[in-house]
Each structure stands twice: as structure tokens, then as C-alpha cells.
């Protein structure tokens, strides 16, 4: 309307109750129409912005300056375009690491700017067990931005993930995890082999498999054959040595509170996945099965082998059984046998993985805390702590 002015009112200063209420009361009395509001309190310091349309000639300035004097805050004014702000359509860039410094921020921001992206907002997600921030980015060439951010992550001791900031990001409902060196800190076959006294021989075959000399199934069967004749109680002794990855309980507990379904899919063995699934309250568990006869390992397997193709198929099967579209699934793994599963999921996350796996996944986490993945999902540490302390979701 031609008889109205559009003004941005900025309020900064020590935060305390009553500032927003008092400001809005003055604006209402002056016949102001609220067009936009943004507010944040950082270390007890208020930053409040209000865009209002007011009738020309109203002495709003004097009243607000008096209000600022009484409340001990600074109030600034600026005439702005009357056109509404463009709706935010963009991407969420998650930055995390043991420490995220100014140089890390600068490197990520330079990549975003070079791709013609604009940082719309920055939100701190966590300061423990890692530092993590979310940058909401508007515009820009996404592929250029993604490639540049991957390069920054590889050059620095940080992880950077980029996702479209839309309903799909907030609609994830199923997480499927690898087990060995992901949900737990060890490789279960190595533990069993050590208890059976053939650890060194098994390790030699493992090294050949990692070097690409053996296919996963061939390497698995070769290692299991070395266990032939061992007492089945070596499994129980190995179970006693299993340690969860730091943050695993927080990770699973938080997602269960949010209604997620959780599954573990392992190239290891059912005794271990069933035990961990029971301990953490997981909904599904899949793994290989030892053949046992007369309380001894026969050196053979029962049923299908859980290899990389099987892991991807199981993701499909669990999603279908739970009625969850694949785009609403998350897969987490560390090895080459997880690649197909990571690619099939709506969001594939490499956890402390080799470079080839990290480069193929949608996101990567290189810190040794499984609950750091929650920050990539947009969950704040403060929210996790509040829920653990009895707060309501």
C-alpha cells in the first residue's frame, strides 16, 4: 500500500524475559503489520529482527528508542523492500569434527560462495562428543558445492555432508547398520578365531580379501573352515569380548524414541547380531550362521551368505516389511561389502570407512562416536540430553 512503509527493526543486547512482548505491544499500538520475524539468543545476547509495515507518519522511532532505553537493548531501523522474502529452498550442510575452527568454517564457506550459494542460517548442533554445525544454504550449483565440500573434508580433520533441506530429510524412518567396526568395535570372526587358536591364519586370509585377491564369500568360507573342530563355546568366549562402539546406545535409544525402525545386517554371525539386537532393542537382525554338530564347529555355514548383494537385498526386504519407502531409509557401514546397501538407501553414511567407501557414500563420519550420525539427521545434542533427562519429545 502506498501509504505504508516497510521497516526492518533490529533489536540486540542482553537477553531477558519481556523484550519480545514489549516490542510487539508497541508495534500493535502503532498499527504495524508483521511481515517477518527471526530471533536467536547466543550466549545470553539477543538478536531479534522484525519486518513490519507501518502507516507513514507514525512516530514509531521515538517509542521504540524509549523502549530500548528502558530494556537496555539497542534498536536499529532500516527501510526495506516491501516484497516478501523468498521462501527458503536449499540444502543443509552439516559440518562436524573433534574441533571445528574458523579455518574450517572459512574453507566450507568459500566453497559455498564459489558455487554461488548463500549461507542463510548457521545452527549449532553439538559441542559434545564432537563439534557440529548446520549451515542452511540457499541457491548455488549443488554438484560444484558437493565436490568442493568433499575436497575440504579430505584436506581437513572434519566431515562435511550436504543434503536437500526438505520434508524428505525429516522423514527418515528406518536405519540399517553394519555391525563389525560399525555398531561394535571389533570383527567377530577374528574374535572367534583367536579363541579357537587360529587367529593368525584367519588374519592372513582377511588381508588377502582386503587386497582384492579373494571374493567376500570365498574368504569367509576359507576362514570358517579353519574353525572346524573347535568347541562351540569359543563363540561364548568371543561374545564376552564384544564392545559396542562409543555412542551406540545413545544413537539407538534416540532413534527408537523418534519412532525409527532399526536393523543390523552383518557379514558376521547370528550369535553376535542377536545378542546386540537384544541388548539395544533393535527390530531386525541378519547375519551368517555357523554349522554346529556335537557342540563343535564343523567349519561350514548354514543358509545364505550375507555378502554385499545380500545386504542391499535385506535393506529392500526390511523396508518392504515395515512399509517404508527406500527414500526414507538410512544405511550405515564401513566396508566395501556395504557399498550396494549404502547406494540403495535414501541416505548412505560411511562410518570410519576407507576412502573409496567415503567417496561413494552420501555422507561420512570419521569420528569414533556412532551418535555423531544423529547430527547429520539434524538432531541437536541439547534435544538428546533433554530426552535422556526425562524431557518430552
Sine and cosine of phi, psi and omega as CSV:
sin_phi,cos_phi,sin_psi,cos_psi,sin_omega,cos_omega
0.00,0.00,0.65,-0.76,-0.12,-0.99
-0.94,0.35,-0.36,0.93,-0.03,-1.00
-1.00,-0.09,0.30,0.95,0.00,-1.00
-0.79,-0.61,0.43,-0.90,0.05,-1.00
-0.89,-0.46,0.56,-0.83,0.04,-1.00
-0.96,-0.26,0.84,-0.54,-0.13,-0.99
-0.80,-0.60,0.68,-0.73,0.17,-0.98
-1.00,-0.09,0.87,-0.49,0.04,-1.00
-0.97,-0.24,0.84,-0.54,0.01,-1.00
-0.92,-0.39,0.77,-0.64,0.01,-1.00
-0.87,-0.50,0.83,-0.56,0.04,-1.00
-0.71,-0.70,0.48,-0.88,0.02,-1.00
0.57,-0.82,-0.06,-1.00,0.01,-1.00
-0.85,0.52,0.75,-0.66,-0.05,-1.00
-1.00,0.10,0.64,-0.77,0.10,-0.99
-0.31,-0.95,0.35,-0.94,-0.04,-1.00
-0.86,0.51,0.60,-0.80,0.12,-0.99
0.98,-0.22,-0.22,0.98,-0.06,-1.00
-0.91,0.40,-0.79,0.62,-0.04,-1.00
-0.89,0.45,-0.67,0.74,0.01,-1.00
-0.87,0.48,-0.70,0.71,-0.01,-1.00
-0.91,0.41,-0.68,0.73,0.01,-1.00
-0.87,0.49,-0.73,0.68,-0.04,-1.00
-0.91,0.40,-0.55,0.84,0.03,-1.00
-0.90,0.44,-0.67,0.74,0.03,-1.00
-0.90,0.44,-0.70,0.72,-0.01,-1.00
-0.90,0.44,-0.64,0.77,0.02,-1.00
-0.90,0.44,-0.67,0.74,-0.01,-1.00
-0.90,0.43,-0.45,0.89,-0.01,-1.00
-1.00,0.02,0.06,1.00,0.01,-1.00
0.97,0.26,0.41,0.91,-0.01,-1.00
-0.97,0.25,0.58,-0.82,0.11,-0.99
-0.95,-0.30,0.85,-0.53,-0.02,-1.00
-0.96,0.27,0.80,-0.60,0.04,-1.00
-0.94,-0.33,-0.47,0.88,-0.01,-1.00
-0.30,-0.96,0.54,-0.84,0.03,-1.00
-0.60,-0.80,0.71,-0.70,0.14,-0.99
-0.66,-0.75,0.70,-0.71,0.00,-1.00
-0.59,-0.81,0.62,-0.78,0.09,-1.00
-0.52,-0.85,0.58,-0.82,0.09,-1.00
-0.89,-0.45,0.86,-0.52,-0.04,-1.00
-0.85,-0.52,0.90,-0.44,-0.04,-1.00
0.79,0.62,0.67,0.74,0.04,-1.00
0.98,0.22,0.16,0.99,-0.02,-1.00
-0.93,-0.38,0.83,-0.55,-0.08,-1.00
-0.99,0.12,0.67,-0.74,0.20,-0.98
-0.76,-0.65,0.96,-0.29,-0.07,-1.00
-0.82,-0.57,0.78,-0.62,0.06,-1.00
-0.84,-0.55,0.74,-0.67,0.01,-1.00
-0.74,-0.67,0.81,-0.58,0.11,-0.99
-0.99,-0.15,0.83,-0.55,-0.06,-1.00
-0.76,-0.65,0.48,-0.88,0.16,-0.99
-0.96,-0.29,0.84,-0.54,-0.07,-1.00
-0.80,-0.60,0.47,-0.88,0.06,-1.00
-0.89,0.45,0.67,-0.74,0.04,-1.00
-0.88,0.47,0.62,-0.79,0.06,-1.00
1.00,-0.01,-0.17,0.99,0.04,-1.00
-0.95,0.30,0.68,-0.74,-0.07,-1.00
-1.00,0.07,0.88,0.47,-0.03,-1.00
-0.94,0.33,-0.59,0.81,-0.09,-1.00
-0.84,0.55,-0.76,0.65,-0.05,-1.00
-0.87,0.49,-0.71,0.70,-0.05,-1.00
-0.90,0.43,-0.63,0.77,-0.02,-1.00
-0.95,0.32,-0.60,0.80,0.03,-1.00
-0.91,0.42,-0.63,0.78,0.07,-1.00
-0.90,0.43,-0.63,0.77,0.05,-1.00
-0.88,0.47,-0.70,0.71,0.02,-1.00
-0.87,0.50,-0.65,0.76,0.02,-1.00
-0.89,0.46,-0.70,0.71,-0.02,-1.00
-0.91,0.41,-0.60,0.80,-0.08,-1.00
-1.00,-0.05,-0.03,1.00,0.00,-1.00
0.86,0.51,0.69,0.72,0.09,-1.00
-0.79,-0.61,0.35,-0.94,0.03,-1.00
-0.99,-0.10,0.73,-0.69,0.02,-1.00
-0.85,-0.53,0.79,-0.61,0.01,-1.00
-0.84,-0.54,0.39,-0.92,-0.05,-1.00
-0.76,-0.64,0.49,-0.87,0.08,-1.00
-0.41,-0.91,0.79,-0.62,0.12,-0.99
-0.94,0.33,0.74,-0.67,-0.04,-1.00
-0.76,-0.65,0.20,-0.98,0.02,-1.00
-0.89,0.46,0.66,-0.75,-0.02,-1.00
-0.97,0.25,-0.25,0.97,-0.01,-1.00
-0.91,0.42,0.69,-0.73,0.00,-1.00
-0.87,0.49,0.50,-0.87,0.06,-1.00
-0.89,0.45,0.56,-0.83,0.05,-1.00
-0.91,0.42,0.64,-0.76,0.05,-1.00
-0.89,0.45,0.56,-0.83,-0.02,-1.00
-0.97,0.26,0.88,-0.47,0.13,-0.99
-0.74,-0.67,0.92,-0.39,-0.08,-1.00
-0.15,-0.99,-0.55,-0.83,-0.11,-0.99
-0.76,-0.65,0.45,-0.89,0.10,-0.99
-0.98,-0.22,0.85,-0.52,0.07,-1.00
-0.97,-0.26,0.89,-0.45,0.02,-1.00
-0.99,-0.16,0.81,-0.59,0.04,-1.00
-0.90,-0.44,0.80,-0.60,0.03,-1.00
-0.57,-0.82,0.44,-0.90,0.01,-1.00
0.00,-1.00,0.16,-0.99,0.06,-1.00
-0.84,0.55,-0.56,0.83,0.11,-0.99
-0.52,-0.86,0.69,-0.72,0.06,-1.00
-0.89,-0.46,0.96,-0.28,-0.07,-1.00
-0.99,-0.14,-0.01,-1.00,-0.02,-1.00
-0.88,0.48,-0.60,0.80,0.02,-1.00
-0.90,0.43,-0.60,0.80,0.05,-1.00
-0.92,0.40,-0.69,0.72,0.06,-1.00
-0.87,0.49,-0.69,0.72,-0.04,-1.00
-0.88,0.48,-0.70,0.71,-0.02,-1.00
-0.89,0.46,-0.70,0.72,0.01,-1.00
-0.92,0.39,-0.68,0.74,-0.02,-1.00
-0.91,0.42,-0.59,0.81,0.03,-1.00
-0.90,0.44,-0.65,0.76,0.04,-1.00
-0.89,0.45,-0.70,0.71,-0.01,-1.00
-0.89,0.46,-0.70,0.72,0.01,-1.00
-0.91,0.42,-0.65,0.76,0.00,-1.00
-0.90,0.44,-0.45,0.89,0.04,-1.00
-1.00,-0.02,0.21,0.98,0.00,-1.00
0.92,0.39,0.43,0.90,0.09,-1.00
-1.00,-0.05,0.44,-0.90,0.02,-1.00
-0.83,-0.55,0.79,-0.62,0.02,-1.00
-0.96,0.26,0.91,-0.40,-0.07,-1.00
-1.00,0.10,-0.59,0.81,-0.04,-1.00
-0.33,-0.94,0.50,-0.86,0.09,-1.00
-0.83,-0.56,0.76,-0.65,-0.05,-1.00
-0.80,-0.60,0.77,-0.64,0.10,-1.00
-0.98,0.18,0.80,-0.60,0.02,-1.00
-0.99,-0.10,-0.59,0.81,-0.07,-1.00
-0.31,-0.95,0.50,-0.87,0.21,-0.98
-0.87,-0.50,-0.04,1.00,0.03,-1.00
-0.48,-0.88,0.65,-0.76,0.00,1.00
-0.98,0.21,-0.08,1.00,0.10,-1.00
-0.71,-0.71,0.21,-0.98,0.16,-0.99
-1.00,0.06,0.69,-0.72,0.02,-1.00
-0.52,-0.85,0.68,-0.73,0.03,-1.00
-0.74,-0.67,0.49,-0.87,0.09,-1.00
-0.91,-0.42,0.82,-0.57,0.04,-1.00
-0.96,-0.29,0.89,-0.45,0.07,-1.00
-1.00,0.02,0.87,-0.48,-0.15,-0.99
-0.90,-0.44,0.77,-0.63,0.00,-1.00
-0.96,-0.27,0.72,-0.70,0.06,-1.00
0.96,0.29,-0.15,-0.99,0.04,-1.00
1.00,-0.08,0.34,-0.94,0.05,-1.00
-1.00,0.10,0.92,-0.40,-0.17,-0.99
-0.91,0.41,-0.64,0.77,-0.04,-1.00
-0.93,0.36,-0.64,0.77,0.08,-1.00
-0.89,0.46,-0.68,0.74,0.00,-1.00
-0.90,0.44,-0.71,0.70,-0.04,-1.00
-0.88,0.48,-0.73,0.68,-0.01,-1.00
-0.89,0.46,-0.66,0.75,0.00,-1.00
-0.92,0.39,-0.63,0.78,-0.01,-1.00
-0.94,0.35,-0.58,0.81,0.08,-1.00
-0.89,0.46,-0.66,0.75,0.02,-1.00
-0.89,0.45,-0.66,0.75,0.03,-1.00
-0.88,0.47,-0.70,0.71,-0.01,-1.00
-0.89,0.46,-0.63,0.78,0.00,-1.00
-0.94,0.34,-0.49,0.87,-0.03,-1.00
-0.99,0.12,-0.42,0.91,-0.10,-0.99
-0.86,-0.52,0.26,-0.97,-0.01,-1.00
-0.99,0.10,0.81,0.59,0.02,-1.00
-0.67,-0.74,0.26,-0.97,0.16,-0.99
-0.91,-0.42,0.61,-0.79,0.02,-1.00
-0.73,-0.68,0.82,-0.58,0.05,-1.00
-0.84,-0.54,0.58,-0.81,0.03,-1.00
-0.78,-0.63,0.77,-0.64,-0.01,-1.00
-0.66,-0.75,0.48,-0.88,0.10,-0.99
-0.92,0.39,0.75,-0.66,-0.02,-1.00
-1.00,0.03,1.00,0.03,-0.03,-1.00
-0.53,-0.85,-0.13,-0.99,-0.03,-1.00
-0.88,0.47,-0.54,0.84,-0.02,-1.00
-0.86,0.51,-0.59,0.81,0.00,-1.00
-0.91,0.41,-0.56,0.83,-0.06,-1.00
-1.00,-0.07,0.08,1.00,-0.08,-1.00
-0.95,-0.32,0.23,0.97,0.01,-1.00
-0.90,0.43,0.66,-0.75,-0.10,-0.99
-0.71,-0.71,-0.17,0.99,-0.03,-1.00
-0.67,-0.74,0.75,-0.66,0.10,-0.99
-0.86,-0.51,0.80,-0.59,0.04,-1.00
-0.92,-0.40,0.83,-0.56,-0.09,-1.00
-0.90,-0.44,0.64,-0.77,0.30,-0.95
-0.92,0.39,0.30,-0.95,-0.03,-1.00
-0.96,-0.29,-0.87,0.49,-0.09,-1.00
-0.90,0.44,0.81,-0.59,-0.01,-1.00
0.89,0.45,0.25,0.97,0.11,-0.99
-0.82,-0.58,-0.96,0.29,0.03,-1.00
-0.97,0.22,-0.51,0.86,0.10,-0.99
-0.84,-0.54,0.24,-0.97,-0.12,-0.99
-1.00,0.03,-0.16,0.99,-0.12,-0.99
-0.87,-0.49,0.07,-1.00,0.14,-0.99
-0.97,-0.26,0.90,-0.44,-0.18,-0.98
-0.91,0.42,-0.58,0.82,0.01,-1.00
-0.90,0.44,-0.59,0.81,0.06,-1.00
-0.90,0.44,-0.64,0.77,0.01,-1.00
-0.90,0.44,-0.71,0.71,0.00,-1.00
-0.89,0.45,-0.69,0.73,-0.02,-1.00
-0.88,0.47,-0.64,0.77,0.03,-1.00
-0.90,0.44,-0.67,0.74,0.03,-1.00
-0.91,0.41,-0.48,0.88,0.01,-1.00
-1.00,0.05,-0.06,1.00,0.04,-1.00
0.99,0.14,0.27,0.96,0.00,-1.00
-0.83,-0.55,0.47,0.88,-0.07,-1.00
-0.86,0.52,-0.68,0.73,-0.05,-1.00
-0.91,0.42,-0.66,0.75,-0.01,-1.00
-0.91,0.41,-0.66,0.75,0.03,-1.00
-0.90,0.43,-0.65,0.76,0.00,-1.00
-0.88,0.48,-0.60,0.80,0.02,-1.00
-0.88,0.47,-0.65,0.76,0.02,-1.00
-0.94,0.34,-0.61,0.79,0.04,-1.00
-0.86,0.51,-0.69,0.73,0.01,-1.00
-0.88,0.47,-0.63,0.78,0.04,-1.00
-0.92,0.40,-0.60,0.80,0.03,-1.00
-0.92,0.39,-0.68,0.73,0.01,-1.00
-0.89,0.46,-0.57,0.82,0.00,-1.00
-0.97,0.25,-0.08,1.00,0.02,-1.00
1.00,0.07,0.17,0.99,-0.02,-1.00
-0.98,0.17,-0.36,0.93,-0.02,-1.00
-0.75,-0.66,0.59,-0.81,0.13,-0.99
-0.96,0.29,0.36,-0.93,-0.08,-1.00
-0.83,0.56,-0.76,0.65,-0.06,-1.00
-0.91,0.42,-0.67,0.75,0.02,-1.00
-0.87,0.49,-0.69,0.72,0.00,-1.00
-0.92,0.40,-0.65,0.76,0.00,-1.00
-0.89,0.46,-0.75,0.67,-0.03,-1.00
-0.91,0.41,-0.61,0.79,0.01,-1.00
-0.90,0.45,-0.64,0.77,0.00,-1.00
-0.95,0.31,-0.63,0.78,0.00,-1.00
-0.91,0.41,-0.58,0.81,0.02,-1.00
-0.88,0.48,-0.49,0.87,0.03,-1.00
-0.92,0.38,-0.26,0.97,-0.01,-1.00
-1.00,-0.02,-0.05,1.00,-0.06,-1.00
-0.82,0.57,0.77,-0.64,0.03,-1.00
1.00,-0.04,-0.18,0.98,0.00,-1.00
-0.95,0.30,0.58,-0.82,0.07,-1.00
-0.88,0.48,0.63,-0.77,-0.02,-1.00
-0.89,0.45,-0.33,0.94,-0.01,-1.00
-0.94,0.34,-0.11,0.99,0.11,-0.99
-0.90,0.44,-0.45,0.89,0.02,-1.00
-0.92,0.39,-0.71,0.71,0.01,-1.00
-0.89,0.46,-0.64,0.77,0.01,-1.00
-0.92,0.39,-0.61,0.79,0.05,-1.00
-0.93,0.38,-0.61,0.79,0.04,-1.00
-0.85,0.53,-0.61,0.79,0.00,-1.00
-0.91,0.41,-0.31,0.95,-0.05,-1.00
-0.99,-0.12,-0.08,1.00,-0.03,-1.00
-0.94,0.33,0.74,-0.67,0.07,-1.00
-0.83,-0.56,0.76,-0.65,0.05,-1.00
-0.91,0.41,0.49,-0.87,0.11,-0.99
-0.92,0.40,0.68,-0.73,0.06,-1.00
-0.78,0.63,0.72,-0.69,-0.01,-1.00
1.00,0.02,-0.07,1.00,-0.05,-1.00
-0.90,0.44,-0.67,0.75,-0.01,-1.00
-0.91,0.40,-0.69,0.73,0.03,-1.00
-0.89,0.46,-0.68,0.73,-0.01,-1.00
-0.86,0.52,-0.81,0.59,-0.07,-1.00
-0.94,0.33,-0.63,0.78,0.00,-1.00
-0.88,0.48,-0.68,0.73,-0.02,-1.00
-0.91,0.41,-0.70,0.71,-0.03,-1.00
-0.93,0.37,-0.58,0.82,0.06,-1.00
-0.90,0.43,-0.61,0.79,0.05,-1.00
-0.88,0.47,-0.55,0.84,-0.03,-1.00
-1.00,0.08,0.02,1.00,0.06,-1.00
1.00,0.01,0.17,0.98,0.04,-1.00
-0.93,0.38,0.47,-0.88,0.26,-0.97
-1.00,-0.10,0.62,-0.79,-0.07,-1.00
-0.79,-0.61,0.66,-0.75,0.01,-1.00
-0.67,-0.74,0.54,-0.84,0.15,-0.99
-0.91,-0.42,0.74,-0.67,0.00,-1.00
-0.79,-0.61,0.91,-0.42,-0.20,-0.98
-0.78,-0.62,0.58,-0.82,0.19,-0.98
-0.99,0.15,0.08,1.00,0.06,-1.00
-1.00,0.05,-0.72,-0.70,-0.17,-0.99
-0.69,-0.72,0.46,-0.89,-0.19,-0.98
-0.88,0.47,-0.56,0.83,0.00,-1.00
-0.85,0.53,-0.56,0.83,-0.04,-1.00
-0.99,0.13,-0.71,0.71,-0.01,-1.00
-0.92,0.39,-0.63,0.78,0.01,-1.00
-0.90,0.44,-0.64,0.77,0.00,-1.00
-0.91,0.42,-0.72,0.70,0.00,-1.00
-0.93,0.37,-0.64,0.77,0.01,-1.00
-0.88,0.48,-0.64,0.76,0.04,-1.00
-0.92,0.39,-0.66,0.75,-0.04,-1.00
-0.91,0.41,-0.61,0.79,-0.08,-1.00
-0.99,-0.17,-0.06,1.00,0.01,-1.00
0.96,0.29,0.56,0.83,0.02,-1.00
-0.96,0.27,0.43,-0.90,-0.08,-1.00
-1.00,0.05,-0.46,0.89,-0.06,-1.00
-0.60,-0.80,0.53,-0.85,0.06,-1.00
-0.57,-0.82,0.74,-0.67,-0.01,-1.00
-0.69,-0.72,0.68,-0.73,0.03,-1.00
-0.26,-0.97,0.04,-1.00,0.06,-1.00
-0.97,0.23,0.29,-0.96,-0.01,-1.00
-0.83,-0.56,0.80,-0.60,0.16,-0.99
-0.93,0.36,0.60,-0.80,0.22,-0.97
-1.00,0.03,0.78,-0.62,-0.02,-1.00
-0.81,-0.59,0.76,-0.65,0.03,-1.00
-0.67,-0.74,0.73,-0.69,0.00,-1.00
0.80,0.60,0.66,0.75,0.06,-1.00
0.89,0.46,0.41,0.91,0.04,-1.00
-0.74,-0.67,0.49,-0.87,0.10,-1.00
-0.97,0.26,0.74,-0.68,-0.01,-1.00
-1.00,0.08,-0.25,0.97,-0.08,-1.00
1.00,0.03,0.17,0.99,0.01,-1.00
-0.84,-0.54,0.22,-0.97,0.03,-1.00
-0.94,-0.34,0.39,-0.92,0.09,-1.00
-0.91,-0.41,0.68,-0.73,0.11,-0.99
0.98,0.22,-0.19,-0.98,-0.08,-1.00
-0.95,0.31,0.52,-0.86,0.04,-1.00
-1.00,0.08,0.73,-0.68,0.02,-1.00
-1.00,0.04,1.00,-0.02,0.05,-1.00
-0.96,-0.30,-0.21,-0.98,-0.08,-1.00
-0.89,0.45,-0.62,0.78,0.01,-1.00
-0.93,0.37,-0.64,0.77,0.00,-1.00
-0.91,0.41,-0.62,0.79,0.02,-1.00
-0.87,0.49,-0.69,0.72,0.02,-1.00
-0.90,0.43,-0.64,0.77,0.02,-1.00
-0.91,0.41,-0.64,0.77,-0.01,-1.00
-0.91,0.41,-0.59,0.80,0.10,-0.99
-0.84,0.54,-0.71,0.70,0.06,-1.00
-0.85,0.52,-0.74,0.68,-0.08,-1.00
-0.90,0.43,-0.71,0.70,-0.02,-1.00
-0.92,0.40,-0.68,0.73,0.02,-1.00
-0.87,0.50,-0.68,0.73,0.01,-1.00
-0.91,0.41,-0.67,0.74,-0.01,-1.00
-0.90,0.44,-0.56,0.83,-0.01,-1.00
-1.00,0.01,-0.08,1.00,-0.02,-1.00
0.93,0.36,0.59,0.81,-0.06,-1.00
-0.91,-0.42,0.83,-0.56,0.05,-1.00
-0.88,0.47,0.51,-0.86,-0.03,-1.00
-0.86,0.50,-0.54,0.84,-0.01,-1.00
-0.92,0.39,-0.24,0.97,0.03,-1.00
-0.98,-0.20,0.35,0.94,0.00,-1.00
-0.93,-0.37,0.43,-0.90,0.07,-1.00
-0.80,-0.60,0.70,-0.71,0.09,-1.00
-0.86,-0.50,0.63,-0.77,-0.04,-1.00
-0.77,-0.64,0.80,-0.60,0.02,-1.00
-0.30,-0.95,0.11,-0.99,-0.09,-1.00
-0.80,-0.60,-0.24,0.97,-0.15,-0.99
-0.89,-0.46,0.13,-0.99,0.00,-1.00
-0.87,0.49,-0.52,0.86,0.01,-1.00
-0.96,0.27,-0.02,1.00,0.08,-1.00
-0.99,-0.15,-0.12,0.99,-0.17,-0.99
-0.87,0.50,-0.70,0.72,-0.03,-1.00
-0.92,0.40,-0.62,0.79,0.05,-1.00
-0.91,0.42,-0.68,0.73,0.01,-1.00
-0.89,0.45,-0.62,0.79,-0.02,-1.00
-0.95,0.33,-0.55,0.84,-0.06,-1.00
-0.97,0.24,-0.54,0.84,-0.07,-1.00
-0.93,0.38,0.38,-0.93,0.08,-1.00
-0.88,0.48,-0.54,0.84,0.06,-1.00
-0.64,-0.77,0.89,-0.45,0.02,-1.00
-0.97,-0.24,0.83,-0.56,-0.07,-1.00
-0.88,-0.48,0.84,-0.54,0.08,-1.00
-1.00,0.06,0.82,-0.57,-0.05,-1.00
-0.94,-0.35,0.92,-0.38,-0.02,-1.00
0.72,0.69,0.78,0.62,-0.15,-0.99
-0.98,-0.21,0.22,-0.97,0.13,-0.99
-0.91,0.41,0.36,-0.93,-0.07,-1.00
-0.83,0.56,-0.66,0.75,-0.03,-1.00
-0.88,0.47,-0.59,0.80,0.02,-1.00
-0.96,0.29,-0.69,0.73,0.02,-1.00
-0.85,0.52,-0.69,0.73,-0.06,-1.00
-0.94,0.35,-0.38,0.92,-0.02,-1.00
-1.00,-0.02,-0.35,0.94,-0.07,-1.00
-0.99,0.14,0.29,-0.96,0.06,-1.00
-0.94,0.33,-0.53,0.85,-0.03,-1.00
-0.50,-0.87,0.34,-0.94,0.00,-1.00
-0.67,-0.75,0.57,-0.82,0.10,-1.00
-0.82,-0.58,0.84,-0.55,-0.07,-1.00
-0.93,-0.37,0.01,1.00,0.06,-1.00
-1.00,0.02,0.43,-0.90,-0.12,-0.99
-0.99,0.11,0.53,0.85,-0.05,-1.00
-0.82,-0.57,0.90,-0.43,-0.06,-1.00
-0.90,0.43,-0.52,0.85,-0.03,-1.00
-0.94,0.33,-0.16,0.99,0.10,-1.00
-0.89,0.45,-0.38,0.93,0.05,-1.00
-0.89,0.46,-0.47,0.88,0.01,-1.00
-0.86,0.51,-0.53,0.85,-0.02,-1.00
-0.94,0.34,-0.56,0.83,0.08,-1.00
-0.90,0.43,-0.49,0.87,0.05,-1.00
-0.99,0.14,0.03,1.00,0.07,-1.00
1.00,0.07,0.22,0.97,0.00,-1.00
-1.00,-0.01,0.77,-0.64,-0.06,-1.00
-1.00,0.03,0.57,-0.82,0.02,-1.00
-0.85,0.52,-0.63,0.78,0.01,-1.00
-0.86,0.51,-0.60,0.80,0.01,-1.00
-0.93,0.38,-0.63,0.78,0.02,-1.00
-0.90,0.44,-0.74,0.67,-0.03,-1.00
-0.89,0.45,-0.68,0.74,0.00,-1.00
-0.87,0.50,-0.69,0.73,0.01,-1.00
-0.91,0.42,-0.64,0.77,0.02,-1.00
-0.91,0.41,-0.45,0.89,0.01,-1.00
-1.00,0.00,0.14,0.99,0.08,-1.00
0.98,-0.18,0.11,0.99,0.04,-1.00
-0.94,0.35,0.31,-0.95,0.01,-1.00
-1.00,0.01,0.55,-0.83,0.07,-1.00
-0.95,0.32,0.00,0.00,0.00,0.00
